[in-house]
Amino acid sequence: MADVSCGIALAGPPMIHHATDCPRYAAVELGSDSFRLHVGRIEHGELALEASLSERVALAASFEEDGSLCEAAMRRALHCLRGFAEALDAWRPRAVRAVATVALRMARNGPVFLPAAERALRRPIEPIAGDEAGRLVYLGVASTLARAARQEDGPRLVVDIGGASTELVLGRGPTIERIESFKVGAVRQSLSFFADGRIDAAGFDAAVGSGRSRFAETALAGRRWGQAYGACGTVRALGEIAREDGLGALTPEVLHALRERFLRAGHVARIRLAWPAATRAPYLAGGLALLIALVEECGVAEVVPVHAGLRVGALWDLHRRADLTL
C-alpha cells in the first residue's frame, strides 16, 4: 500500500496566495532530534500546508553525563527558534501552538532553557507528555485518513517512533480509545546499540530484543493487526527505501529484508550514502529495530506510512478550537 498523503496540499509563499477567509495557523514542534514548523489553513475540509521548515538540533543526542543539555545543542536550538520566529512574523498566523516533546522534559536544565527558548521564539512553548503527543498524532492521522476516503469503523493502531519516545494510539475513526507512551526512541536505541556507527547482527538483534521487552508491556501486544499507521519520519523513510529497492509494502518480511540491507551496509554512514531518505532520518537503524520489535510484539501485518503527525494534528486542533469559539 502506498503512503497516505491525501488531504495535504502544498502552496507557494505568502505573496502569491489568493484571498481567502480561512484563517492561517502554525504549529511548532521542539522534537528530540529536529525542530519543525508547519503553517497552513483548513480549506474546504482539507489542510493546505503553506510552509514547512525543519532543522536538526539533536537534543536527545546531546545530553551531558549529568542529564543536562550541552551548550552546543542549546545554541543550535535558540538559533533555530529565532529563525522560526522570523518566519512566523512573516506568515502572521491567527494562532500558534508550540510544543516541546520528551527530550526537553527529560533535560536536567530544561526548566532553565525553556524561558530562553520562549524568548527566542517570542511565543509560549508548552512541554507536553506522551498522552498529549499521542492525541495530536492521532488527530493528524485521523483527519488525513478521513480526507483520503480511508475512514474506518474498526479499531485503528497508530505508531509514532520519535527520537526519545514511542507512542502507540488505539482509536476508532476520530475517537481515541487508548494511548501508551514508552521512553524509548530511534535516537536512544541507535546510541545504545550502534554508538560507533557500526551495524552488525549481534547489535541489531540486541536492539530488537530490547525493544520487544519494552513493548511487551503494552495491552496491545499479542493482538493481530492487519495494518498499523506509521506517523513518523522513521516509517516514512523506511517506506521510501522499500519502494526504491522494489520491496513493496512494509510487512514483517520487508522489514527484515531492510535489516539485511542495513547489515550489508555495515555502517550508518554507508546507509545514508546508499539511500537519500536515510539522510532525513539519521538514526534509522535504531528506528528500524524498534519498528521490527513493535511489529513482532503486536502482531502487525503491514505498517502504512502516513504523511501526518503531531504538527498536522496541532493545526487541526487549532482549527477546531477556533470553530468552537465562533
N, C-alpha and C positions, 0 to 999 in steps of 0.2 A: 504494500500500500504506500502511496506517495505521502510526503509531508502534508499536513493540514495547514494551509496558509490562507484560506479564503477569508474574506471579511476584513483584511488589512490592505489598504490602498496607499501607495506611496505618492506623495505630491511634491511640488517644487518649493523653492524658497518663498519667503513671505510676500515679496513684491509682485509675484505673478498669480496670487490666489484670486479667484473670483469672489465677489461679495457673497457673504453667507451670514445667516442669522445664527448659525450653530457656534456656540462658544468653544474656545480652544482651551485645552487642559494640558498639564505637563506632569510627568512622573519622573522622579529621580531615585535611583537605587544605588546605595552605597554597599555594594556586594563584597564578598570576601576576597575576590580576585580582581574584579573590574567594577568601576563606577559607570553607570549608564543613565542616559536621559532620553525620554520619549516625549514628543509633543504631538498632539493630534486632536481631532474633533470626531464626534459621533454624528454622522450624516446619514439620514435615511436608514437608521438601524445598523450602520456599519462603521467601523473605526477607520478613519482616514488618517494615516500616520504621516505627519508633515515633516518631522525631523527626528533623527535618531543618532545620538552621539555615544561613544564608548571609549573609555581609556583604561588600560590595565594599570592598577595601583598595587596589587599584590599584598593586601593587608594580611591575609591568612598565612602567607609565606614569610612574613616579616616580623614575627614575634621574637623578642629578646628572651633570654633564659628565664627571666622573672615574669614572663607573660605580658610584657608591655610592647606596644607597637614601637618599632625603631624610628629614629629621627628621619631617615631617608623616606620611609613609607609615608610618614605624616606629611613631609614636604610634598611628595608626589600627590597625595590626596588633596591638600589645600590648593595646589596649583590647578588640579583638575576641576575642583569645585569653583574656583574663580572663573575659569572658562565657562563652566555651566551657567554661572550667574549672568555672565555677559550674554550668553545665548538666550536665557530666559527673559532678560531685559529686551532683547530684540524681538522675540516672539510674542511677548506680552500675553501670556495665558490668563484666563479668568481665575483659575485656581491651580495651585501646585501642591503635590504631596511628595515629600522627600522622606525616604525611609532608610534605615541602616539595619543590615541583617546581622548574622551571628558573630562575625569577626569583631565588629566594633563593640558588641555587648560583652564578648569574652575578654577584650583587652583590659589589662590592669589599669592602664592610663586612659581608658575610653572616656570616663567622666570628665577628664581634663581636656581631652582632644575634641570632644563634641562641641563645646562652645566655640572653639576656634573654627571648626568645620562650618558651623552655622553662620559665623561672621563671613567666612569665605563665600558661602553660597548666598548669603544675605536673605536667608529664609530658614524657618524652623526645620529641624531634622528629627524624625521620630524613630528611636530604636524599637524594632518590633521583634516579638518572639516567633517561634516556629508556627504557632497556631494562626497568627495573623498573616505570616508569609504564605502559609498553605492556603488560607482563604483567598488571598489575592491571586495566587497562581491558579487556583481552581476557577475563580471568576473569569480570568482571562481565557482559560481553555474553554470553559462552558460557553462563553459569549462567542468565541471564534467558531466552535463546532456548530452552534445554533445558526450562525450566518452561513456556514458551509453546508447547510442542509444535512448535518450529521447528528442532529439531536437524537438522543436515545432515551427510551423509557427505563431501561435496565440499569444496573449498577455500573459505574464508571470509575476506573482507577487512574489517577493522575500522579506522575512521578516527577519530582524536581530534585536533581542531584546538583547541589551548589558546591561552592568551594570548601565550606567548612561544615555544612549540614545537608541532610537529605530529608525532604518532606514527601510523605505519601498521603494522598487525599482520596477518600471514597465518597462518591456522590451519585445522585440521580438527576439528570437534567441540570437545572440551576441550583439544586439543593445539595448542600454538603451534609454528609452523614457522619464522617469521622476524619480527623486529621491526626497524623502521627509524625513527630519530628525526631530525627536521630542526629547526634552530634558527630557525624562522620560525612566527609565530602571528598570531592575529587582532589583538592589540594592536599588535604591531610593524608589521604590514602597514598598519594604519589610521594609525598615527602617521607612517609613511614616505610614504604616498600621499594621505592625507586629513587632514593635520595641522591645517588650519584649519577642518575640518568640512565643507568644500565637496566635492561629489562631481560630477565631470564625466567625460565619456567618455575623455578622454586619460589622466586619472589612474587610472581604473578599468582601462583596458586595460593600462597600465603595471604595475598591481598584479597583474593576472592573468599578464602576461608574466614578471614577477619570480618569481611562484610556480611557473610552469611550468619556469623554469630551475633552480629548486631541486629540484623533484620529478622532473625528467628523469634525475637521478642514481639513482633507485630501481630496483632489479631488477624491481619490479612494473610499471614503465612498459611500454607497448606491448602489454600483455595486454588481453583483453576480459573484463570482469566484468559479469555480469547484475545483480548487486547488490553494494553495499558498505554496511556498517552504520556509522552515524554516532553515536558515543557521546560527544557533546559538546553544550554549550549552543548553539553556533552552528548545528548541524544541526537541533536541536530547535526553535529559534526560527524558522529558515527554513521548516521543515515546517509550523509553526503559521500563518505568514504565507501560505504557499501554499494551505493549506486555507481560511483566512479569505477569500482572494481567489478561491477556486474554481478554482485552477490544477491541483490534483491532486498526484501524487507528485513527488518531487524528481528528475526526469530532467534531462538536459542542457538540453532546451528550456525546462523550467520554471525552471531556474537562470538562464538568460539572460532569461527574462521578468521574474524578480525584479530582475535587473540593470537592466532598462529602467525598472522602477518606482522603483528607488533613484535612477537618473539623473533621472527626472522630479521626484522629491522634491528633489534637488539639495543637500541638507544633512542631516547626521546628526541634527540636532535635529528636522527635519521627519519623518524616518523614525521616530523614537521617538514622535512625536505621532500618526503615522498608524497604527502597529501596536503594540499593547501588548506583544507578545512581544519587540520590539526594546529595550524598557527593561531587560529582563533580560540582554541581550547588547549592551552599549553600543558594542562595536567590530564590529558586524555587517557593515558594508561591507567591512572587511578580511577578515573570515571568509568572506563570500560570494566574494570574489575568489580566496581560497585554495581554496575548495571547487570553484569552476569550474576552476581550474588543475589540481587533482587529478583531477577527472572527465575532463578532456580528455587529460591526460598518461597516465592509467592505463586509459582506455577503459571507464569505469563507466557502465552504462545507467541505474541508479537508485540513489539513496542513501536508505536506510531509517533514520529516526531511532529510536534505542533509548534508553529511559529507564534506562540503566545505564552505569556508567563506573568511574572509579578508586575512588571511595568504596564503591560496591557490590562491586567486586572485592575491596577490602580487608576488608570484612565477611565475605565468603565465605572469604577466605584465613584469617582468624582462626578461623572455624568449623572449617575443615578441619585447621588446625594443632591445635586442641583435640581433634578426633577422633583424631588420630594419637597423642596422649599418653594417651588412655584405655586 
